[in-house]
Amino acid sequence: MIVYPEGVRALVADPPWPFEDALPGPGRGAAKHYDLMTVEQIKAFPMPTFDPAGAWLFLWRVASMQQEALDVLAAWGFTLKSELVWVKTTQHDKLAFGMGRYVRNTHEVCLIGTRGRVRPAVRNVRSVFMAPLGSHSQKPDEFYDVVRALTPEPRVELFARQVQPGFYAHGLEL
């Protein structure tokens, strides 16, 4: 059973999307790092009780599953409002050379959804940020800085890989 704080105002989620890849090597591909879930399992994941006045959702999606991400966003009761783009860099500030079937992905997209009435705490956050790659699926500190700047507490991160200041975290890797 997952225990959430009451009246959650912001939810961050990077679900274990059901990739259908069989990449070679010991570390390539999501399934070699964690158990994957079907889209239906993600849609049915237990949600916290949100603040009735309104809440934010920051939902990471993969390029090949755009419609599925929109379906999850709707199933969780949110309406798409915007998105963030993380341009991935190396430790030496060069564009990262990512994986991809048709083009080498150098970025990731995080959908921003809302329910009820929310207002950003600041109005100077850009939709694109650059940050170095970490370990597999790890999101950069710069992303959490954006969420903290825009949203009030309490904040919850689902499928978390580490605990971030200002967030309640739930994840198998914690």
C-alpha positions as a Markdown table, in Angstrom:
| # | Residue | x | y | z |
|---|---|---|---|---|
| 1 | Met | 0.0 | 0.0 | 0.0 |
| 2 | Ile | 1.3 | 3.4 | -1.0 |
| 3 | Val | 1.0 | 6.2 | 1.6 |
| 4 | Tyr | 0.6 | 9.7 | 0.1 |
| 5 | Pro | 0.3 | 13.0 | 1.8 |
| 6 | Glu | -3.1 | 14.6 | 1.7 |
| 7 | Gly | -3.9 | 17.4 | -0.8 |
| 8 | Val | -1.1 | 16.8 | -3.3 |
| 9 | Arg | -0.4 | 19.9 | -5.4 |
| 10 | Ala | 2.2 | 18.4 | -7.8 |
| 11 | Leu | 2.8 | 15.0 | -9.2 |
| 12 | Val | 5.9 | 13.9 | -11.1 |
| 13 | Ala | 5.9 | 10.6 | -12.9 |
| 14 | Asp | 8.4 | 8.8 | -15.2 |
| 15 | Pro | 6.5 | 5.6 | -15.7 |
| 16 | Pro | 8.2 | 2.3 | -16.7 |
| 17 | Trp | 6.8 | 2.5 | -20.3 |
| 18 | Pro | 6.4 | -0.9 | -22.0 |
| 19 | Phe | 9.2 | -0.7 | -24.6 |
| 20 | Glu | 9.2 | -3.6 | -27.1 |
| 21 | Asp | 12.9 | -3.6 | -27.8 |
| 22 | Ala | 15.5 | -6.3 | -27.5 |
| 23 | Leu | 18.7 | -4.2 | -27.5 |
| 24 | Pro | 22.0 | -6.0 | -27.2 |
| 25 | Gly | 24.3 | -5.6 | -24.3 |
| 26 | Pro | 23.9 | -5.7 | -20.6 |
| 27 | Gly | 22.8 | -2.1 | -20.1 |
| 28 | Arg | 20.8 | -1.0 | -23.2 |
| 29 | Gly | 17.1 | -0.9 | -23.0 |
| 30 | Ala | 14.7 | -0.1 | -20.1 |
| 31 | Ala | 13.8 | -3.7 | -19.3 |
| 32 | Lys | 17.4 | -4.4 | -18.2 |
| 33 | His | 17.1 | -1.7 | -15.6 |
| 34 | Tyr | 13.6 | -2.2 | -14.1 |
| 35 | Asp | 10.3 | -4.0 | -14.6 |
| 36 | Leu | 8.1 | -2.5 | -17.2 |
| 37 | Met | 4.4 | -1.9 | -17.0 |
| 38 | Thr | 1.6 | -2.0 | -19.6 |
| 39 | Val | -0.1 | 1.2 | -20.4 |
| 40 | Glu | -3.2 | -0.1 | -18.8 |
| 41 | Gln | -1.3 | -0.8 | -15.6 |
| 42 | Ile | 0.1 | 2.7 | -15.6 |
| 43 | Lys | -3.3 | 4.2 | -16.2 |
| 44 | Ala | -4.7 | 2.2 | -13.2 |
| 45 | Phe | -1.8 | 3.1 | -10.9 |
| 46 | Pro | -3.1 | 4.3 | -7.5 |
| 47 | Met | -3.2 | 8.1 | -7.4 |
| 48 | Pro | -2.9 | 10.3 | -4.3 |
| 49 | Thr | -5.7 | 12.6 | -3.2 |
| 50 | Phe | -5.2 | 15.9 | -4.9 |
| 51 | Asp | -5.9 | 19.3 | -3.5 |
| 52 | Pro | -9.5 | 20.1 | -4.6 |
| 53 | Ala | -8.4 | 23.6 | -5.7 |
| 54 | Gly | -6.0 | 22.2 | -8.3 |
| 55 | Ala | -2.9 | 20.2 | -9.0 |
| 56 | Trp | -0.1 | 19.8 | -11.5 |
| 57 | Leu | 1.2 | 16.7 | -13.3 |
| 58 | Phe | 4.7 | 16.5 | -14.9 |
| 59 | Leu | 4.6 | 13.3 | -17.0 |
| 60 | Trp | 7.7 | 12.1 | -18.8 |
| 61 | Arg | 7.0 | 10.4 | -22.1 |
| 62 | Val | 9.0 | 8.6 | -24.7 |
| 63 | Ala | 9.0 | 9.6 | -28.4 |
| 64 | Ser | 7.5 | 6.4 | -29.6 |
| 65 | Met | 4.6 | 6.5 | -27.1 |
| 66 | Gln | 3.1 | 10.0 | -27.5 |
| 67 | Gln | -0.5 | 8.9 | -27.7 |
| 68 | Glu | -0.1 | 6.5 | -24.8 |
| 69 | Ala | 1.2 | 9.3 | -22.6 |
| 70 | Leu | -1.8 | 11.5 | -23.5 |
| 71 | Asp | -4.0 | 8.6 | -22.6 |
| 72 | Val | -2.3 | 8.2 | -19.2 |
| 73 | Leu | -2.6 | 12.0 | -18.6 |
| 74 | Ala | -6.3 | 11.9 | -19.2 |
| 75 | Ala | -6.9 | 8.7 | -17.2 |
| 76 | Trp | -5.2 | 10.3 | -14.2 |
| 77 | Gly | -7.7 | 13.2 | -14.6 |
| 78 | Phe | -5.4 | 15.9 | -16.0 |
| 79 | Thr | -5.6 | 18.2 | -19.0 |
| 80 | Leu | -2.5 | 18.9 | -21.2 |
| 81 | Lys | -1.3 | 22.5 | -20.8 |
| 82 | Ser | 2.3 | 22.6 | -21.9 |
| 83 | Glu | 5.6 | 20.6 | -22.0 |
| 84 | Leu | 9.2 | 20.8 | -20.9 |
| 85 | Val | 12.1 | 19.7 | -23.1 |
| 86 | Trp | 15.3 | 18.5 | -21.6 |
| 87 | Val | 18.2 | 18.8 | -24.1 |
| 88 | Lys | 20.7 | 16.2 | -23.0 |
| 89 | Thr | 24.3 | 17.1 | -22.8 |
| 90 | Thr | 27.5 | 15.3 | -21.9 |
| 91 | Gln | 29.6 | 16.2 | -18.9 |
| 92 | His | 31.6 | 18.5 | -21.3 |
| 93 | Asp | 28.5 | 20.5 | -22.4 |
| 94 | Lys | 28.2 | 18.9 | -25.8 |
| 95 | Leu | 25.0 | 17.4 | -27.2 |
| 96 | Ala | 24.6 | 13.8 | -26.0 |
| 97 | Phe | 24.3 | 11.1 | -28.7 |
| 98 | Gly | 21.3 | 9.2 | -27.5 |
| 99 | Met | 19.5 | 6.1 | -28.6 |
| 100 | Gly | 16.7 | 6.0 | -31.2 |
| 101 | Arg | 15.4 | 3.9 | -34.1 |
| 102 | Tyr | 15.2 | 6.7 | -36.7 |
| 103 | Val | 17.1 | 9.6 | -35.2 |
| 104 | Arg | 19.4 | 9.7 | -32.2 |
| 105 | Asn | 17.3 | 11.3 | -29.5 |
| 106 | Thr | 19.1 | 14.2 | -27.8 |
| 107 | His | 16.1 | 15.3 | -25.8 |
| 108 | Glu | 13.3 | 14.1 | -23.6 |
| 109 | Val | 9.8 | 15.6 | -23.2 |
| 110 | Cys | 7.8 | 16.0 | -20.0 |
| 111 | Leu | 4.1 | 16.8 | -20.5 |
| 112 | Ile | 2.6 | 19.3 | -18.1 |
| 113 | Gly | -1.0 | 18.8 | -17.2 |
| 114 | Thr | -3.3 | 20.4 | -14.7 |
| 115 | Arg | -6.6 | 19.7 | -12.9 |
| 116 | Gly | -8.6 | 22.5 | -11.3 |
| 117 | Arg | -7.2 | 26.0 | -11.1 |
| 118 | Val | -3.4 | 26.3 | -10.7 |
| 119 | Arg | -1.1 | 29.2 | -11.2 |
| 120 | Pro | 2.6 | 29.0 | -11.6 |
| 121 | Ala | 4.5 | 30.5 | -8.6 |
| 122 | Val | 6.8 | 32.3 | -11.0 |
| 123 | Arg | 6.5 | 33.2 | -14.6 |
| 124 | Asn | 10.2 | 33.1 | -15.7 |
| 125 | Val | 10.6 | 29.4 | -16.4 |
| 126 | Arg | 11.6 | 28.5 | -19.9 |
| 127 | Ser | 10.2 | 25.4 | -21.6 |
| 128 | Val | 13.6 | 24.1 | -22.6 |
| 129 | Phe | 16.6 | 23.4 | -20.3 |
| 130 | Met | 19.9 | 21.8 | -20.9 |
| 131 | Ala | 21.5 | 19.4 | -18.4 |
| 132 | Pro | 23.9 | 16.5 | -18.5 |
| 133 | Leu | 22.9 | 12.9 | -18.6 |
| 134 | Gly | 23.0 | 10.8 | -15.4 |
| 135 | Ser | 22.4 | 7.1 | -15.0 |
| 136 | His | 19.6 | 5.3 | -17.0 |
| 137 | Ser | 16.3 | 7.2 | -16.8 |
| 138 | Gln | 17.6 | 9.5 | -14.0 |
| 139 | Lys | 16.2 | 13.0 | -14.4 |
| 140 | Pro | 18.5 | 16.0 | -13.8 |
| 141 | Asp | 18.4 | 18.3 | -10.8 |
| 142 | Glu | 17.5 | 21.1 | -13.1 |
| 143 | Phe | 14.1 | 19.5 | -13.8 |
| 144 | Tyr | 13.3 | 19.3 | -10.1 |
| 145 | Asp | 14.4 | 22.9 | -9.7 |
| 146 | Val | 11.7 | 23.8 | -12.4 |
| 147 | Val | 9.0 | 21.8 | -10.6 |
| 148 | Arg | 9.9 | 23.4 | -7.2 |
| 149 | Ala | 9.9 | 26.9 | -8.8 |
| 150 | Leu | 6.4 | 26.4 | -10.4 |
| 151 | Thr | 4.5 | 24.4 | -7.8 |
| 152 | Pro | 3.6 | 24.5 | -4.1 |
| 153 | Glu | 4.0 | 21.5 | -1.8 |
| 154 | Pro | 3.1 | 18.8 | -1.2 |
| 155 | Arg | 4.7 | 17.2 | -4.2 |
| 156 | Val | 4.9 | 13.5 | -5.0 |
| 157 | Glu | 7.1 | 11.6 | -7.4 |
| 158 | Leu | 5.9 | 8.2 | -8.6 |
| 159 | Phe | 8.4 | 5.7 | -10.0 |
| 160 | Ala | 11.2 | 7.6 | -8.3 |
| 161 | Arg | 14.8 | 6.5 | -8.5 |
| 162 | Gln | 16.1 | 8.8 | -5.7 |
| 163 | Val | 14.6 | 11.1 | -3.1 |
| 164 | Gln | 14.5 | 14.8 | -4.0 |
| 165 | Pro | 14.3 | 17.6 | -1.5 |
| 166 | Gly | 10.7 | 18.9 | -1.3 |
| 167 | Phe | 9.1 | 15.6 | -2.7 |
| 168 | Tyr | 7.5 | 12.6 | -1.3 |
| 169 | Ala | 9.0 | 9.7 | -3.3 |
| 170 | His | 7.6 | 6.3 | -4.2 |
| 171 | Gly | 9.6 | 3.9 | -6.3 |
| 172 | Leu | 10.9 | 0.4 | -6.4 |
| 173 | Glu | 14.5 | 1.6 | -6.7 |
| 174 | Leu | 14.4 | 3.7 | -3.4 |
